[in-house]
Amino acid sequence: MSANNNITVLTDVSLITCIVQRGMADDIVKAAQEAGAPGATIHYGQGSGMQEVLGVLSVAVDVEKEVLNIVVANDQADMVYERMYLAGKLDTPGMGMMYMTKLEKAATYIAPDILERLLGDGK
């Protein structure tokens, strides 16, 4: 982590993206936060999968989805990922999918007192 030109750049973070059936996001976010995630961004989308294609007359049906994005420190990423997977019941066919991407860098506001503590620990 470094502070340059008033931009705080986080370099040891990953993005976890989870796509699930509508109505599942709250339980998954709760599990992620209990595992150390700071929060989540949720948005909605539509998608189709094999189960929908095999429906009436083999016509693909659009299904509403919730898409969760969580940025988490790399040292917490595996634990958060596992908890989200279990909370979303992603071991069940048709429940959704998730993936994790290492981020080169991310930027956000961090209060000066917290930033000083974090940077002070690295000296």
C-alpha positions in Angstrom: 0.0 0.0 0.0 1.3 3.5 -0.8 0.0 7.0 -0.7 0.9 9.2 -3.8 -0.7 12.5 -4.8 -3.5 12.0 -2.2 -4.4 8.7 -3.9 -4.2 5.7 -1.7 -3.3 2.7 -3.8 -4.0 -0.8 -2.6 -1.9 -3.5 -4.2 -2.5 -6.7 -2.2 -6.1 -7.1 -3.0 -8.4 -9.5 -5.0 -11.9 -9.1 -6.5 -14.4 -11.8 -5.8 -17.3 -11.9 -8.1 -20.3 -14.1 -7.3 -23.3 -14.6 -9.6 -26.3 -16.2 -7.9 -30.1 -16.5 -8.1 -32.1 -13.5 -7.1 -32.6 -13.3 -3.3 -29.3 -15.1 -2.3 -27.0 -12.0 -2.0 -27.8 -11.0 1.6 -26.8 -14.4 3.1 -23.6 -14.5 1.0 -22.6 -10.9 1.9 -23.2 -11.7 5.6 -21.0 -14.7 5.4 -18.3 -12.7 3.6 -18.3 -10.0 6.2 -18.1 -12.5 9.0 -15.0 -13.9 7.3 -13.4 -10.4 7.1 -14.7 -8.7 3.9 -15.3 -5.0 4.4 -18.5 -4.8 2.3 -19.9 -5.6 -1.1 -21.4 -4.1 -4.2 -24.5 -5.8 -5.5 -26.1 -5.3 -8.9 -28.7 -7.1 -10.9 -28.6 -8.8 -14.2 -30.2 -11.4 -16.4 -28.7 -14.6 -17.6 -29.6 -18.0 -18.9 -28.1 -21.4 -18.4 -28.7 -25.0 -19.4 -31.7 -25.5 -17.1 -33.5 -22.6 -18.7 -32.6 -23.8 -22.3 -34.1 -27.2 -21.5 -37.5 -25.5 -20.5 -40.7 -25.5 -22.5 -40.1 -25.7 -26.2 -36.4 -25.5 -25.6 -36.6 -21.7 -25.5 -34.0 -19.9 -23.4 -35.7 -18.0 -20.5 -34.1 -15.0 -19.0 -33.5 -15.3 -15.3 -32.8 -12.5 -12.8 -29.4 -12.8 -11.1 -27.6 -10.9 -8.3 -24.0 -10.1 -9.0 -21.8 -9.5 -5.9 -18.4 -7.8 -6.1 -16.2 -7.8 -3.1 -12.6 -6.4 -2.9 -10.7 -8.1 -0.1 -7.1 -8.3 1.1 -5.2 -11.2 -0.4 -4.5 -12.7 3.0 -8.2 -13.0 3.6 -9.3 -13.9 0.1 -9.4 -17.7 0.3 -11.3 -17.7 3.5 -13.9 -15.2 2.2 -14.2 -17.1 -1.1 -14.9 -20.4 0.8 -17.5 -18.9 3.1 -19.3 -17.2 0.1 -19.3 -20.5 -1.8 -20.8 -22.4 1.1 -23.4 -19.6 2.0 -24.5 -19.5 -1.7 -24.8 -23.3 -1.9 -22.8 -23.1 -5.0 -22.1 -26.9 -4.8 -25.7 -27.3 -5.9 -26.4 -27.4 -9.7 -28.0 -24.2 -11.0 -27.3 -22.0 -7.9 -24.6 -19.8 -9.6 -20.9 -19.4 -10.0 -18.1 -17.3 -8.6 -14.5 -16.4 -9.4 -11.6 -14.5 -8.0 -9.3 -12.1 -9.8 -6.0 -10.6 -8.4 -6.1 -6.8 -8.8 -3.0 -5.0 -9.9 -4.2 -2.0 -7.9 -7.3 -0.4 -6.5 -7.9 3.1 -5.0 -10.2 4.2 -2.3 -10.4 6.8 0.5 -8.8 5.7 3.8 -9.0 8.0 6.8 -5.7 9.7 7.5 -5.4 8.2 11.0 -5.9 4.7 9.7 -3.6 5.2 6.8 -0.9 6.5 9.1 -1.3 3.4 11.3 -1.1 1.1 8.3 1.9 2.8 6.7 3.6 3.1 10.1 3.5 -0.6 10.6 5.3 -1.2 7.3 8.4 0.9 8.4 
